[in-house]
C-alpha cells in the first residue's frame, strides 16, 4: 500500500507527497497533462520538442543541469502520446534546489533563438537516426496511419513528419508552452525523505506565485469502430520480412484494458508462451515474435509483430498467428495459465514500486488518470479478471474487421 498526502495550491497545481524515510534521497516529479495527442495535426512533434527545450535554461537559470549536478542530483524526462513527465532525484537535504529549478522553468522558460535552433537540430537528428534511417524505423508511422483515421494517436510522439519541427516558429513554440505548461495543467509529486508540511511550505514558496494559466480541456475526435480489415504492404532495405498485426483495444480505465494486458502475457510472456512455443519453437515460422500494447489512455492498439524465418511466406506466417490467437477467443484458458500471468503481473507491479523514483512517477500518472489511489487498486483489477473475461475480450479484440496488417518485405538485392 503506497501512502500519500494530496493538496492543491490556489493556482490549481496539484501536489502529492509520498514519505519514505528508508532512503536518504528525494524525488521531485512534474507531470504536464500534454502529449502528442494534443498537437495540431499540421504541427506535430511539439510535446517531444518541449521535452528537449525545457532543459535549455530558464530566465533566472541559464543551465538546468549544472546546479542540479552540484546538488548531487540527476534528472530525465519522457514524452508519450498522453503526457510529458520530468523528474529529478537528489539527496533529500538538497530538495529545495529541485523546487527552484522546476518552478523557474514553469514560470519563465527562456525562449532564446539559440536554444530553439539547438534543440530543433537535436530532434531532427533523432528523427532521422531512429525513424528514417533505421531498419523498420518507419513501421509505427505506417501502422498508426493505417489503424487510426481521426484520433491523434495516428502520429508517433516524435511527430508525423520532419518538416513540422523544421518549420516550427518561435510564436508556435511559445503558444504551445503557454497553453500547456502551467500550474492548472500540472501535477507535482515529491517523494522520499520528505514530509508534507515541508513540501507544502516549499511548494507555496516556489510555485504558489506562478499564474495559474488556463486548464486545458481535451476534446479529441473519437476513433470510430473499425468495420473492415486494413492491409498495407511495403518493401524496404531490411534484413528480414516482418509481419505486424494490430487490433483496437479498450483504453486505460476500462476492464477490457486489464484483460488485454493479461492476454498479451498469455500469448507472449516469455519462452513458455503460446506464440513462442508454437511459431518459433515448433513450426519455426518466426525467428522472434512478441505481443504487446502501449498502455494508452484512450483506446489503444494490441500488437503482434515478428520477423519471419527466411523462406517462410507472409501467408504461412499470418496463418500461424491466427491459429494461435483463435483458440483464446473460443475456449477458456486453463485456470493455471491465467494464474501464472496474474502472478507475473503482481511481481512486475511490485518491482516497479521498489524505487522511490518510479513510485513518484506512478503516483503522478495515476493522479492524471483521475485518482492516485488507483495505484493501490490496480492489482485487484487484474486479479478480478476471470477466464470468461479473457475469452470475451479476446473475441472482441481478435476480430478480423478490427485488425490492421502491415506486410514489411525485405527488398531483393538489385541484380537478382
C-alpha positions as CSV (number, residue, x, y, z in Angstrom):
1,X,0.0,0.0,0.0
2,X,1.6,3.3,-1.1
3,X,0.7,6.1,1.4
4,X,0.5,9.7,0.2
5,X,-1.0,13.1,1.0
6,X,-2.5,15.4,-1.5
7,X,-3.2,19.2,-1.6
8,X,-3.8,21.8,-4.3
9,X,-2.3,25.3,-4.4
10,X,-4.5,28.3,-5.1
11,X,-3.2,28.4,-8.7
12,X,-4.5,24.9,-9.4
13,X,-1.2,23.0,-9.1
14,X,-2.0,19.5,-7.6
15,X,0.7,18.3,-5.2
16,X,1.2,14.8,-3.9
17,X,3.6,13.8,-1.1
18,X,4.9,10.3,-0.5
19,X,7.1,10.0,2.5
20,X,9.8,7.2,2.6
21,X,12.4,7.6,5.3
22,X,14.2,4.4,4.3
23,X,16.1,6.4,1.7
24,X,18.4,9.4,2.0
25,X,17.1,10.6,-1.4
26,X,14.1,12.7,-2.6
27,X,12.5,12.8,-6.0
28,X,10.6,15.8,-7.5
29,X,8.4,14.8,-10.4
30,X,6.5,17.3,-12.5
31,X,3.9,15.8,-14.9
32,X,2.3,18.0,-17.6
33,X,-1.1,16.9,-19.0
34,X,0.0,17.2,-22.6
35,X,1.2,14.6,-25.1
36,X,1.5,14.1,-28.8
37,X,-2.3,13.6,-29.0
38,X,-2.8,17.3,-28.0
39,X,-0.9,18.7,-31.0
40,X,-2.2,20.4,-34.1
41,X,-2.2,17.8,-36.9
42,X,-0.3,20.3,-39.0
43,X,2.3,21.0,-36.3
44,X,3.2,17.7,-34.7
45,X,6.2,16.7,-32.5
46,X,5.9,19.7,-30.2
47,X,5.4,17.8,-26.9
48,X,8.6,15.9,-27.6
49,X,10.4,19.1,-28.7
50,X,9.5,20.6,-25.4
51,X,11.0,17.7,-23.6
52,X,14.3,19.0,-25.0
53,X,13.5,22.7,-24.8
54,X,12.8,22.5,-21.1
55,X,16.4,21.7,-20.5
56,X,17.6,24.7,-22.5
57,X,17.6,27.0,-19.5
58,X,15.1,29.4,-17.9
59,X,15.2,33.2,-17.4
60,X,17.0,33.1,-14.0
61,X,18.9,29.8,-14.5
62,X,20.8,29.6,-17.8
63,X,21.7,25.9,-17.3
64,X,19.3,23.4,-15.7
65,X,21.9,20.6,-15.3
66,X,24.8,22.5,-13.6
67,X,23.0,23.4,-10.3
68,X,21.3,20.0,-10.1
69,X,24.6,18.2,-10.5
70,X,26.3,20.5,-7.9
71,X,23.5,19.4,-5.5
72,X,24.3,15.7,-6.2
73,X,21.2,15.2,-8.4
74,X,20.3,13.6,-11.7
75,X,17.3,14.2,-14.0
76,X,15.5,12.9,-17.0
77,X,12.2,13.3,-18.9
78,X,9.9,11.4,-21.2
79,X,7.1,12.2,-23.6
80,X,4.3,9.9,-24.7
81,X,1.2,10.4,-26.8
82,X,-0.7,11.1,-23.5
83,X,1.7,13.1,-21.2
84,X,5.1,14.7,-20.6
85,X,7.0,13.9,-17.4
86,X,10.1,15.5,-15.9
87,X,11.8,14.1,-12.8
88,X,14.9,14.6,-10.8
89,X,16.4,12.8,-7.8
90,X,18.9,14.3,-5.3
91,X,19.9,14.0,-1.7
92,X,16.8,14.9,0.4
93,X,18.6,17.8,2.2
94,X,19.0,19.5,-1.3
95,X,15.4,19.1,-2.4
96,X,14.9,22.9,-2.5
97,X,17.3,23.1,-5.4
98,X,14.8,20.9,-7.4
99,X,11.9,23.2,-6.4
100,X,13.9,26.2,-7.6
101,X,14.8,24.7,-10.9
102,X,11.4,23.3,-11.8
103,X,9.4,26.4,-10.7
104,X,11.7,28.7,-12.8
105,X,11.2,26.8,-16.0
106,X,7.4,26.5,-15.4
107,X,7.2,30.3,-14.8
108,X,9.7,31.6,-17.3
109,X,11.3,29.2,-19.8
110,X,14.0,31.1,-21.7
111,X,12.8,31.2,-25.3
112,X,16.1,32.0,-26.9
113,X,16.5,31.7,-30.6
114,X,19.8,29.8,-29.9
115,X,18.1,27.2,-27.6
116,X,15.3,26.6,-30.2
117,X,17.8,26.1,-33.0
118,X,20.0,23.7,-30.9
119,X,17.1,21.6,-29.7
120,X,15.4,21.6,-33.2
121,X,18.6,20.2,-34.6
122,X,18.8,17.5,-31.9
123,X,15.2,16.4,-32.5
124,X,15.7,16.4,-36.3
125,X,18.8,14.2,-35.9
126,X,16.9,11.9,-33.6
127,X,14.0,11.7,-36.2
128,X,16.5,10.8,-39.0
129,X,18.6,8.4,-36.9
130,X,15.8,6.4,-35.2
131,X,12.9,6.6,-37.7
132,X,14.0,7.5,-41.2
133,X,17.4,5.7,-41.5
134,X,17.0,2.8,-39.1
135,X,15.7,-0.6,-40.4
136,X,12.0,-0.9,-39.7
137,X,12.1,2.7,-38.2
138,X,9.1,3.8,-40.1
139,X,6.8,0.9,-39.0
140,X,4.8,2.9,-36.5
141,X,4.3,5.8,-38.8
142,X,2.7,3.4,-41.2
143,X,0.8,1.3,-38.6
144,X,-0.7,4.3,-36.8
145,X,-1.9,5.9,-40.0
146,X,-3.4,2.6,-41.1
147,X,-5.2,1.8,-37.8
148,X,-6.4,5.3,-36.8
149,X,-8.5,7.5,-39.1
150,X,-9.3,10.5,-36.9
151,X,-7.8,10.1,-33.4
152,X,-4.5,11.9,-32.9
153,X,-2.8,8.6,-32.0
154,X,-2.4,8.4,-35.7
155,X,1.1,10.0,-35.4
156,X,4.0,9.0,-33.2
157,X,5.4,11.1,-30.3
158,X,8.4,12.2,-32.5
159,X,5.9,13.8,-34.9
160,X,4.2,13.0,-38.2
161,X,6.9,14.5,-40.4
162,X,10.3,16.1,-40.1
163,X,9.1,19.4,-41.7
164,X,6.8,20.1,-38.7
165,X,9.7,20.6,-36.4
166,X,11.9,22.0,-39.1
167,X,9.5,24.9,-39.7
168,X,8.3,25.4,-36.1
169,X,8.4,29.2,-35.4
170,X,9.2,30.9,-32.1
171,X,5.5,32.0,-32.0
172,X,4.4,28.4,-32.4
173,X,6.6,27.2,-29.6
174,X,5.6,30.0,-27.2
175,X,1.9,29.4,-28.0
176,X,2.2,25.7,-27.2
177,X,4.1,26.4,-23.9
178,X,1.6,28.9,-22.6
179,X,-1.3,26.7,-23.4
180,X,0.0,23.6,-21.6
181,X,2.9,24.2,-19.2
182,X,1.2,25.9,-16.3
183,X,0.1,25.0,-12.8
184,X,-3.5,24.3,-13.8
185,X,-2.2,21.7,-16.2
186,X,0.4,20.1,-14.0
187,X,0.9,17.6,-11.2
188,X,3.8,17.8,-8.8
189,X,4.8,14.7,-6.8
190,X,7.5,14.9,-4.1
191,X,8.7,11.5,-2.7
192,X,11.4,10.1,-0.5
193,X,12.8,11.5,2.8
194,X,10.4,14.4,2.9
195,X,7.3,15.3,4.9
196,X,4.1,17.0,4.0
197,X,4.5,20.3,6.0
198,X,7.9,20.8,4.4
199,X,6.7,20.1,0.9
200,X,3.7,22.4,1.5
201,X,6.0,25.2,2.6
202,X,8.3,24.7,-0.4
203,X,5.5,24.3,-2.9
204,X,3.9,27.6,-1.8
205,X,7.3,29.4,-1.8
206,X,8.4,28.3,-5.2
207,X,5.2,27.5,-7.2
208,X,2.5,29.5,-5.3
209,X,3.0,32.8,-7.2
210,X,3.1,31.3,-10.7
211,X,0.0,32.4,-12.6
212,X,-2.5,29.5,-12.9
213,X,-2.9,29.5,-16.7
214,X,-6.0,28.0,-18.2
215,X,-6.9,24.4,-17.5
216,X,-6.6,22.6,-20.9
217,X,-9.9,20.8,-21.7
218,X,-9.3,17.9,-24.0
219,X,-11.8,17.5,-26.8
220,X,-10.3,14.9,-29.2
221,X,-12.1,13.2,-32.1
222,X,-13.1,9.7,-31.0
223,X,-11.9,6.9,-33.3
224,X,-14.9,5.2,-34.9
225,X,-15.1,1.4,-34.6
226,X,-13.2,-0.3,-37.5
227,X,-15.6,-2.2,-39.7
228,X,-13.3,-3.9,-42.2
229,X,-9.7,-5.3,-42.2
230,X,-7.0,-2.9,-43.4
231,X,-3.8,-4.1,-45.1
232,X,-0.6,-2.4,-46.3
233,X,2.4,-4.0,-48.0
234,X,5.8,-2.2,-48.2
235,X,9.3,-3.0,-49.3
236,X,12.4,-1.7,-47.7
237,X,16.1,-2.3,-47.3
238,X,15.8,-4.5,-44.2
239,X,17.4,-7.9,-43.4
240,X,14.2,-10.0,-42.9
241,X,10.5,-9.9,-43.9
242,X,8.4,-8.8,-40.9
243,X,4.7,-9.1,-40.1
244,X,2.8,-6.6,-37.9
245,X,-0.9,-7.0,-36.9
246,X,-2.7,-4.5,-34.7
247,X,-6.1,-4.7,-33.2
248,X,-8.0,-1.9,-31.4
249,X,-8.4,-2.4,-27.6
250,X,-10.0,-0.5,-24.8
251,X,-8.5,2.5,-23.0
252,X,-6.6,2.7,-19.8
253,X,-9.6,3.0,-17.4
254,X,-11.7,0.1,-18.8
255,X,-11.9,-3.5,-17.6
256,X,-11.0,-4.6,-21.1
257,X,-7.6,-2.9,-20.7
258,X,-6.7,-5.3,-17.8
259,X,-7.9,-8.3,-19.7
260,X,-5.9,-7.2,-22.8
261,X,-2.8,-6.9,-20.7
262,X,-3.2,-10.5,-19.4
263,X,-3.9,-11.7,-22.9
264,X,-0.6,-10.2,-24.2
265,X,1.2,-12.2,-21.5
266,X,-0.6,-15.4,-22.2
267,X,0.4,-15.0,-25.9
268,X,3.9,-13.7,-25.5
269,X,5.1,-13.6,-21.9
270,X,8.4,-15.5,-22.2
271,X,9.6,-18.8,-23.5
272,X,6.6,-20.9,-22.4
273,X,4.0,-18.5,-24.0
274,X,1.7,-19.6,-26.8
275,X,3.2,-17.6,-29.7
276,X,6.8,-18.5,-28.9
277,X,6.1,-22.2,-28.3
278,X,4.1,-22.7,-31.5
279,X,5.6,-20.3,-34.1
280,X,9.2,-20.0,-33.1
281,X,10.0,-23.4,-31.4
282,X,7.7,-25.9,-33.1
283,X,6.7,-24.6,-36.5
284,X,9.9,-22.3,-37.0
285,X,7.9,-19.7,-38.9
286,X,9.4,-16.7,-37.0
287,X,12.9,-16.0,-35.6
288,X,11.2,-13.9,-32.9
289,X,7.7,-12.8,-32.2
290,X,6.0,-10.7,-29.5
291,X,2.7,-9.4,-28.4
292,X,2.3,-6.1,-26.5
293,X,0.4,-2.8,-26.2
294,X,1.4,0.8,-25.3
295,X,-0.7,1.4,-22.2
296,X,-2.5,4.2,-24.0
297,X,-5.0,6.4,-22.0
298,X,-7.5,6.4,-24.9
299,X,-8.4,3.2,-26.8
300,X,-5.1,1.8,-27.9
301,X,-3.6,-1.0,-30.1
302,X,-2.7,-4.6,-29.2
303,X,0.1,-5.6,-31.4
304,X,1.6,-8.9,-32.6
305,X,4.9,-8.5,-34.5
306,X,7.5,-10.9,-35.7
307,X,10.5,-11.4,-38.1
308,X,9.9,-14.3,-40.5
309,X,12.4,-17.1,-40.9
310,X,13.9,-16.9,-44.4
311,X,11.8,-18.8,-46.9
312,X,8.6,-18.5,-44.9
313,X,5.8,-16.7,-46.8
314,X,3.7,-13.9,-45.3
315,X,0.6,-16.1,-45.8
316,X,2.1,-19.0,-43.8
317,X,3.2,-16.6,-41.1
318,X,-0.2,-14.9,-40.8
319,X,-2.0,-18.2,-40.8
320,X,0.3,-19.4,-38.0
321,X,-0.6,-16.3,-35.9
322,X,-4.3,-16.8,-36.4
323,X,-4.0,-20.5,-35.4
324,X,-2.6,-19.4,-32.1
325,X,-4.9,-16.5,-31.5
326,X,-8.3,-18.0,-32.5
327,X,-8.5,-20.7,-29.7
328,X,-8.2,-18.0,-27.0
329,X,-11.4,-16.3,-28.5
330,X,-13.3,-19.6,-28.3
331,X,-12.0,-21.7,-25.4
332,X,-11.5,-20.9,-21.8
333,X,-7.8,-20.6,-20.8
334,X,-6.7,-23.0,-18.1
335,X,-7.0,-21.5,-14.6
336,X,-3.4,-22.4,-14.0
337,X,-2.2,-20.5,-17.1
338,X,-4.3,-17.4,-16.1
339,X,-3.0,-17.5,-12.5
340,X,0.6,-17.7,-13.9
341,X,0.2,-14.5,-15.8
342,X,-1.5,-12.8,-12.9
343,X,1.4,-13.8,-10.6
344,X,3.8,-12.3,-13.2
345,X,1.8,-9.1,-13.3
346,X,1.9,-8.9,-9.5
347,X,5.6,-9.4,-9.5
348,X,6.2,-6.7,-12.1
349,X,3.9,-4.2,-10.2
350,X,5.9,-4.9,-7.0
351,X,9.2,-4.5,-8.9
352,X,8.0,-1.1,-10.3
353,X,7.2,0.1,-6.8
354,X,10.7,-0.7,-5.5
355,X,12.4,2.6,-6.4
356,X,11.2,5.9,-5.0
357,X,11.6,7.5,-8.4
358,X,9.2,5.0,-10.0
359,X,6.7,5.4,-7.2
360,X,6.7,9.2,-7.7
361,X,6.2,8.7,-11.5
362,X,3.4,6.2,-10.9
363,X,1.6,8.5,-8.4
364,X,1.7,11.3,-11.0
365,X,0.4,9.0,-13.8
366,X,-2.5,7.7,-11.7
367,X,-3.4,11.1,-10.5
368,X,-3.6,12.2,-14.2
369,X,-5.9,9.3,-14.8
370,X,-8.2,10.7,-12.1
371,X,-7.1,9.3,-8.8
372,X,-3.6,8.5,-7.5
373,X,-5.1,5.8,-5.3
374,X,-5.7,3.7,-8.4
375,X,-2.1,2.7,-7.8
376,X,-3.2,0.7,-4.7
377,X,-6.2,-0.8,-6.5
378,X,-4.5,-1.9,-9.7
379,X,-3.6,-5.4,-8.6
380,X,-7.2,-6.1,-7.5
381,X,-8.4,-5.1,-11.0
382,X,-6.0,-7.7,-12.6
383,X,-6.9,-10.4,-10.0
384,X,-10.7,-9.9,-10.7
385,X,-10.3,-10.8,-14.4
386,X,-11.9,-14.3,-15.0
387,X,-11.4,-16.9,-17.7
388,X,-14.7,-15.8,-19.1
389,X,-13.4,-12.2,-19.3
390,X,-10.3,-13.4,-21.2
391,X,-12.4,-15.2,-23.7
392,X,-15.0,-12.3,-24.1
393,X,-12.3,-9.6,-24.6
394,X,-10.2,-11.8,-26.8
395,X,-13.2,-12.4,-29.1
396,X,-13.8,-8.6,-29.1
397,X,-10.2,-7.7,-29.9
398,X,-9.2,-10.5,-32.3
399,X,-12.0,-9.8,-34.8
400,X,-10.7,-9.6,-38.4
401,X,-12.7,-6.4,-39.0
402,X,-10.9,-4.8,-36.0
403,X,-7.4,-5.6,-37.5
404,X,-4.8,-3.7,-39.5
405,X,-1.9,-5.6,-41.0
406,X,1.4,-4.4,-42.3
407,X,3.5,-6.7,-44.5
408,X,7.0,-5.4,-44.4
409,X,9.0,-7.1,-47.1
410,X,12.8,-7.2,-47.4
411,X,13.8,-5.8,-50.7
412,X,15.5,-8.3,-53.0
413,X,19.1,-7.1,-53.7
414,X,19.3,-5.4,-57.1
415,X,20.6,-7.6,-59.9
416,X,18.7,-10.7,-58.8
